[in-house]
Amino acid sequence: MKKLKNIKYTTYILICMMLFSACNDFIEEDIFSGITSENFITEDNADQLVVGIYTQVRTVYKNYGYKFEGTDIFTSRNDVTSISPSNDYVGLQPSNTNGVWSNNYDVIAKANTAINRYENQISWSDGRLTERAYGIAQARALRGLAFFNLVQQFGGVVIDLEEPVSIRSDYTRSTEEETYNQIIADLEAAIPDLEDNPETGRFSKRAAQHLLAEVYLTRAYTTFGSSADYTTAAALAESAIGGYDIRSQTFAQVFAYDNQVNDEVLFAAQWGNEGDAENKNNNKHAMFMYQVANLPGINRTTTPYGFSIGSPMPTPFYYSLFADNDTREDATIHRALIADGDATWTNLAGDVVLDNIVAGDTIVYFPKVALDATELAERLDRYWVYQPDQYLWGTPDDIPGVNYTYSRNPELTNFPIFKKFEDEDFNEDEEGARDTFIFRVAETHLIAAEAYLGAGNSSSALTHINRVRERATGVANEYTSVTIDDILNERALELAGEDNRWAVLKRTGKLEERIELYNPHVIDHGAFDAATHLLRPIPNQELTLSPDTMTQNPNY
């Protein structure tokens, strides 16, 4: 369907053997005999090495650790007094393994292998040297993306640029500055040989410019960055936007299921329902929701909503950001949950029918503005209503004389669930076919706004933030001044669940301030310490594998 269109899925079994589990779920298996590793990889099938990197990128963006919880717009859906180290930083300690670390290093290992084989093993004919350069450019860009994902979370990491051929016990971390230098080197080397309009799913020149803009922007805030980094980031963001007008389609159209390949999306993790079963394995539809299938009339196997995974939920602060004229609200969240089947709602004894539920009936309603007592009671005769101050864990006091008493709701946490990631082809919390957007031009505008603000050019910063706002509200030049908090709020409205919110707050120096203002669990009992928690703990397994050379981040 959408995935890396027109790529020929050729042989790969021997490649998998050579690349230490680098096999590619996109590629159909063909069996060959009488072939050795030395003559198997040729210029005719070398692209399969690059396809394997893209497959691993999907796994990176199916891992939601370290991105959402513990921020201003996402918290845990558990009791506000409960302990969740990833959200409230109480008792946050190294784990033995960590998917953020391992998945990104898998991308790096596959990229290293592709680069080495392209440069040193494959015999390229003169007429195909452009293909050689293009393959290397894709590998370097994706390696830069993986290193950037790592450095934002862990600081300086191991810069390993060699194809993995043996087990090592001498890995050493580079400095954060050295890691940024490597990322910039990879992306700057890749951009000239990337295509402007590649096949769907490939990393384009503009996608690399978007990423490099964010890299320079993030480095600008560090002690080794400079004011020139802001200017460079802004220029790169302008190039990545490339004259595209985001107002050419609405926010809702961007997320329409039948419009996943559209001009605003610079790069996406590709999923679908064709080919290998693993191609249909996204689970983003199951994020930022609760177990709505436990409600009457909403069935676990037929619900259009999915079955929840993980514990993140939006904070009340997040919902408060939507202005009345912001069209993103309706495209992002559900303010009503609708039955997809019939059910009977009886009294506590089960012998008197209070309500016959049929498909299409409202089961839960979340008003944007609190209802008065009269309207609340009237609606509670027909379905549950949760007011804006009732979204967190807990059971509100029952309203006497109504059919839908709060004490009969089996779910203790009720809130408007996310809509924009909904799938149309999934199985409960797995087997989704929707693409995961990684870079969108709307975000590029907000990167440009932040970069121009850092460079002291507030006029250009306003131009970019207002372009995003205008698409959402229809109001031109709504912002007349701009601060970093304005940009963070606009990012929340536009990119919630897409960008790495934790990394953005860390970059801007706003993480501690905003979680202490807006994250309910942190407000109640948070233990955030900037001396510790601005870096994530290195997995214990990495320290065990290289005990004499690997070091842990401070205070873990």
N, C-alpha and C positions, 0 to 999 in steps of 0.2 A: 504494500500500500504506500506508506510514506517513507519507509526507512531506506536511506541511502539508495535512492532510486537509480535503477539501471546498472548497479554494481553486479557483476557476474559472480554468483556464489560458487566458486570453484573449490578445488581440493584443499584439505587442511589437516588431515589426520597426522601426517608426518610433521607438519609445521607445529602442531600442538605438542608432539613429543619433543621437538627441539626447543620449544619456548617455555617449557616448564609450566604447564597448565595455562598457556596463553591462548587456548583455543577460543574460537569465536562463535557465539550462539547464533549469529546471523547466518553463518555459512553452512550450506548443506553438505553432508558427508559423502565423499566419493572415495572409493578404495583403489589404491594403486599398488603395484608390486614391482620389484626390480628397480626401485628408486632409492638413491641415497640422499642424505641431507645436503651434500655438496652440489648435486645437480638438480635438486628438486626446486629450489627457489630460483626463479628466473625473472627476467623483466616482464614476462607474460603474466605471472601470478604474484608478483611482489606486492601488489596493492592489498592482498589479503592480510599482510602484516599491519598495514595501516587500519584496515577495517577492524582488526582485533582491538586496537586502541579505543576506537569509538564504542565498541561493545563494553569495554571496562568503564568508560565514562558514564554509561547508564547506571552502573552499580554505585558510583560515587554520588550521583544525584538521586539515588533511591535511599541513601543513608541520610537521616535527618538529625543525627547527633550533632551537638555543639552549634546549632544554627538558630533555634527558635526559643526554647525554654531559657529562663534566666534573663529575659529581656523586658522591655517596657510594654510590648504588645502581645507577648505570649507568656503564659504561666502554666502551672499544673492544674488539672481539673480535680485534684484531690482536695480534701479538707484544707482550709487556709492555714491551719496549724500544723499540717503534716510536713514531714521532712522529705525533701527531694533534692539531693545534692546538685544535680544538673540545673535546677531552677533557683534554689535559694542559697546554694554554695555552702550549706552546712555539711561538713564531713566529706567534701569533694576530694577524692583520692585517686591515685592511678589505678587503672584496671590492668588486668594481665594483657589483654589485647584491646585494640580500638579500631573500629571500622573506618573512621575518618583517616587515620594513619595508614592502615593496610590497603584500603581501596585506592587511595591516591598514589601510594607507592607501586601498586599493581599497574596503574596507568603509566607511571614513570618507567617501570621495568619493560613494559611492552613498547613504549616509545624508544627506549634505549636500544632494544633489539632491532626495531625497524630501522633506526638510523644506522646502526652498525652494519646491518645486512645491505642496506641501500648503498652505503659508502664503500664497503670493503669486500662483500662477497659476490654481489650480483654483477654480471658483465653486461653493461649497458651499451647498446648501439648508439651511434652518434645521433640518430634521428629520434631517440627517446630520452635524451638527457633532460628535456623539460619535465617529463614524467618523474624522473629521478628527483629533480629539485622540488617538485610539487609534493611527492611523498615525504621527503625529509622535512619540508616546511610544515606539513600537517602534524607530523610527529613532534616537532619542536614546539609548535603552538600548544598542542595538548599537554606536553610535558610542562610547559610554562604554566598552564592552567592548574595542573596538579600541584606544582611547587607553590603556587600562590595560595591555593586552598590550605596547604600545610603551614606556610609561614604565618598566615594570619592567626592561626590557632596556637601553634607551638613555638613561634619564634624561629630562631635558626635551626635548620634541620640538616640531615645528611644529604649532601649533594653528590649523588652517585649517577654518573653519566655513562656507565659501562653496561653492556649487555650482561645479564646475570648468567654466569656459567659455573659458579661454585658457591658453597656456603662459606660465609665470612664471619669472623668474630672480632673485627677491628673497625667497625663503623664509628665514625667521629662526626659530631655535629659541626656544621659551619656556623658562622655568626649570622645574625638576622640580615645585616647589611650585605654579606656575601650571597645570601640566598636571594635577596632582591636583585642583586647584580646579575645573577644567573637567569632569573625570570626575564628580566629586561633583555638580556643577551639573546635568549631563545626567541622571544617575540619579535624583536627587531630584526633578527636574522630570518624569521619565518615570513613576515609581512610581504616582502617583495615578490616571493614565489607563490603566495596564496592567490586563489582566484577571486575575482570580484563577485561572480555569480556561479558558484559551484553547484554540483548536484546536491539535492536535498539531503541534509544531514551532515554535510562536510563543513569544516571550519573555514569561513570566508575571510577575506582581507579585512572587511569591516568588523567582523567578530573579533579578530585579533586586535584591531585598533581600539575597540571598546574595552577589551580586557587590559590592554597596555595602558589605556587612560586610567582605569581604576588602580592599576599597579602603581603608576606614578602618583596618583592622588593619595593613595595609602602611604606611600613612602614619604610624601611631603610632610606628614604629621610626625614622622619619627625624628630622633635626634640626629640621624645621619642624612636626612632629607634636606631640601632647600626650597626656597620660594620659587625657583625655576621649575620645580616639579609640578606645581600648580598650573603654571602656564603651559607646560608640555602636555599635561593631562587634558586641559581645556582644548588645545589644538587637536589632539587625538580624538577626543569626543566629537568635535565638529566633523572630523573626517568620517568617523563611524556613522554619524547621523546621515551624512551624505546627501542632504537635500530632501530626505524622506519626510513627509508631513504626517505626523501621527493622527491628525484630525481627519485623515482620509477614511478612517474607519473608527467606529465607536469602541469603547473599552469592552462592551459586551460582544461585539463582533470579533475582537481579538481572541476571546476565549470561547467562541462558538465551536462546538465539537467538529463541525464540518469545515472549519476554516483554520485548522491547526498549522498548516503551512501557509503563512501569510507574510507580507512584506515587513511587518514590524518585528518579527522574530529573527534575530541575528544568528542564534544558535540554540538548538534544542537537543535533549536526549530523546532519540527516536524509539518509539514503541509501535506496536501494531498487532494485527491478528492474523498475519500471514507467515508462512515459513515455519521455522523452528518454534516449538511451544514457548521457549524462553523469550521470544520476541514479544509475547503478550504477558508481561510480568510486572507492570508498573503497579504501585499501590498508593500513589499520591491522592487518589480519590478518598482514601480512608483516613486522611489527616484532618485535624482541626474539627473534630466532631465528637459526639458521644454516642452511646449505643442506642440509637433511636429505634432500632429493631425490637427493643424491649417494650416499646409503646404499643397500645392496642391499635390494630389496623395497619401497622407498618411491619411487614414481614421480612425476616432476615434474608431469605433467598431471592425475593423479588423486589425488595426496596430499590428505588432509584438513587438512594443516598449512599449505600455502602455500609460496611461494618467497621467500626472504629479500630484504629491501631494507635499505640503510643498514648501519652498523657497530655500533650500540649493543647491548650485552649486559648483563644484570644482573651485579653484582659478587658475589663470594663472600659479602661482608657481607650483601647483600640476602637471599640464601638462608638465612643463619644466623638471621635474625629470626623465622622461623616456629617457634612453639612446637608441641609434639606435638599439642596439642588445637585448633590453629587451623585451622578448616575452610576458610579462604581459600586455603590452600596448594593443595589439590586442585583448586580452581576456577580458580586463577591459572596454574599451571605444569604441564607434563607431566614426570613422573618416569620415564615409559617411552615410547619411540617405537615404534609398531606398524606392521608391514608392511601395505600395502594391495594388494599383488600378490605373485605368485610369483617366486622367484629361486633361483639355484643358487650356493652358496658352495663354491668349490673350493680345492685347494691352490695354492701359488704357480705350479706348472707348468700348472695348469688341467686336469689329467688325472685327479684324484681328487676326487670329490664329498665334501665335509666336512659339508655341511648342505643340505637342501632347505627353502628358505624358502617358506612359504605365507602368504596373507593372514591377518592376525590374530596372526602371530608377533611376539614382542618382538625388536627389532633393537638397541636401546640402552636401558640401564637406569641411572638415576641414584639410588642409594640416599641416603636422608636422613642415615643414619649409616654410616660406613665399614664395609665387610664385612671379616671376618677372611680370612686367606690361603686357607684351605680353601674357604670358601663362594665367594670371589672366583674361584678357579680353576674350580670347578664351574660357575658361571654363565658364565664366559668360554668354555666349550665350546659355549654355546647363543646367546650374544649378547655385545655389548660392555658393559662396566660401567665407568662413570667415577665414582670416589670424590669426595666433596665437595671435596677439595683438588686436583682435576684438571680443574676447569671452565675454566680459562684456556687460552690458546694453548699448544700443545706436545703432543708424543707421549710418553705414559708408557712406561716400559720394558716390553717384552714379557714375558708370563708363559710360561715354557717349557711345551710340550706341550698348549696349548689351541687350539681352532679359531679363535677370534676374537682374533688378535694385534692390538695397537694400531697397529703399523706398517702394517697393511693398511687402516686406516680412511682414506679419502681426505680427510676433514675434520680439520683440525689444531686446531680449537676446537670443543669439545663441551660443552654445558650444557643444563639443563632449559629448554626453550623455553616461551614464554608460551602460555597456553590461553584466557584470558578474552576476548581480542579475536578469537577464531576465527570465521570466516564459514562459511556453508553455500552461498554462491553467489558464486563468484569465479573469476578466471582467473590462476593463478600469483600474481604479486605485484600484480595490479590487479583492477579491475572488481568490487570488493566491494560488498555490499549492506547490511552491518551499520551501524547508527547509531554515531556516536562520542559517548559521553556527555561533556558539558562540565561540568555541575554535578550533583552528587548530594547527597542529604540527609546521607549519612554524612560527606561532606566538610564540610557545614555544621556538624555537631556538632564536628568537629575545629577549625574556625575559631572556634566559640564557646569551646571549651576553651582555645585559645591566647589569645583575647581576654580571657577571665576570668582566666587566669594573669597576663597583662600588667597587668590591673587590680587584681591582688592578691587575687582571690577564688578561692582554690584549691579550695574546696568545690564551687563551681559548675563549675570546670574539671574536677574529678574526675567529676562527674555526666555530663558530655558525653563524655569520653574512655572512660569505663566503658560507656556505652551502645553505642559502636562495638565495644568489646572483647567485650562480652557477646554480641552477635550472632555474633561470630566463634568464640568458645570455649564459650559456654553458661555461663560463670562470671560471676556478678554481682559488681560492686565488686571486680574483680581488682586494680585499681590502688588503693593506699591513700595514695599520694602521687604528685605529678605534677611533672615538669620539662619544659622545652622539648625535651629530647632524647627523652623519652617520647612526646611529641606527634609529633615528626619520625619516630620509628620506627613509630608507629601509622599515620601518613600513608603511609609507605613500604609497609606491609602492605596497607593498604586501597586506595590510590590510585596505585600504581606504574603508570606509563605513561599515566595520565589527567591528573594535575595537572602543572604546570610545576615540576618538582623543583628546577631551578636557581634559579628566582625565589623559591621557598619558602625555600631555604637562604640565599639572599642576604638576604631579608627578616629572617630570624631572627638574622642575624650568624653563622651556623654554616657557611657555605660553605667557607672556607679550612680550618677545623679538621677538618671531616668528610671532605673529599676527601684531606687528608693522612693521615687515619687509615684510610680505607676504599677509596679508588680505587687499584687496583694500578699503573696507569700514572703517576699523579701521585706515588705513593710512590716509584716507580723513578726518575723524572726530571722531575717536574712543575715548571713555572715560573710558578705562579700568583702574581700580585702584586696585592694589594688596591687599590693606587693606580691600577691600570689595569683589571683584569679584572672589577671589580664593575659595569662598564658595558661594553656591546658597542660595537664600532666602527660609526660611521655609514657607510653605503655610499658609496664614492667617487663614484658617479654623482650623488648628492645634492649633494656639494660642487662638482662640475663644473657642475651646472645653476644653482647659485646661488653663484658663487665669491666674491662680495663680502659675503655675508650668512650663509651656513651655516658652522658650526664643527664640527670633529671633537672627539670625546671625548679626554680627556687621555691622552698617552703613546702614541697610535696614529699 
